[in-house]
Amino acid sequence: MANGKKFDYRVVEKRNGWAAEIIRQVSARRTTISKREMGFETEAAATEWAEKALAEFVQNQIERNKRKALQRKANEEAADAE
């Protein structure tokens, strides 16, 4: 598995305050926004939200991947049994 980080966050200043974004590395040159929250009063508040949301987001992805792997295994076993 690659050593790079697939998910990260960034905090950007918008017209109406600060925005925090959970970003996903799609390829070596391209990223996409997986989750965004806007309207924070301070950069610190946005960073705090982003760190907490990133931890939850990554944990949800891990659990989703486990469920998908179990489902894939069950489908392969069912196909072999036919």
C-alpha positions in Angstrom: 0.0 0.0 0.0 1.2 3.5 -0.7 2.6 5.6 2.1 0.8 8.8 1.1 -2.2 10.2 2.9 -5.4 9.6 0.9 -7.5 11.9 3.1 -6.6 15.3 4.6 -8.2 18.6 5.4 -7.7 22.2 4.5 -9.0 25.4 5.9 -9.8 28.3 3.5 -11.1 31.8 4.1 -14.3 32.6 2.3 -16.3 35.8 2.1 -18.6 34.9 5.0 -16.0 33.4 7.3 -13.8 30.3 7.2 -14.5 26.9 5.6 -13.1 23.5 6.4 -12.9 20.8 3.8 -12.1 17.1 3.9 -10.2 16.4 0.8 -9.4 13.0 -0.9 -6.3 12.4 -3.1 -7.8 11.0 -6.4 -4.5 10.8 -8.3 -1.0 12.2 -8.0 -2.2 15.5 -9.4 -5.9 15.7 -8.5 -7.9 16.0 -5.3 -11.6 16.2 -4.6 -13.6 17.6 -1.7 -15.4 14.8 0.2 -17.0 17.0 2.8 -17.3 20.7 3.5 -18.5 22.9 6.3 -18.7 26.6 6.0 -19.4 29.7 8.1 -16.9 29.4 10.9 -16.0 32.6 12.7 -12.3 31.8 13.2 -9.7 29.7 11.6 -9.1 27.8 14.9 -12.8 26.8 15.0 -12.6 25.5 11.4 -9.4 23.6 12.1 -10.9 22.0 15.2 -14.0 20.9 13.3 -11.9 19.6 10.4 -9.6 17.5 12.7 -12.6 15.9 14.4 -14.5 15.4 11.2 -11.5 13.8 9.4 -11.1 11.3 12.2 -14.8 10.3 12.0 -14.7 10.3 8.2 -11.7 8.0 8.0 -13.2 5.6 10.6 -16.4 5.4 8.6 -14.4 4.6 5.5 -12.6 1.8 7.3 -15.8 0.3 8.5 -17.4 0.6 5.1 -14.4 -1.1 3.5 -14.7 -4.0 6.0 -18.4 -4.4 5.2 -17.7 -4.3 1.4 -14.9 -6.9 1.8 -17.3 -9.3 3.7 -20.0 -8.8 1.1 -17.5 -9.4 -1.8 -16.3 -12.6 -0.1 -19.8 -13.8 0.4 -20.6 -13.1 -3.3 -17.5 -15.0 -4.4 -18.3 -18.0 -2.3 -21.9 -18.0 -3.7 -20.5 -17.8 -7.2 -18.1 -20.7 -6.5 -21.0 -22.8 -5.0 -23.0 -22.6 -8.2 
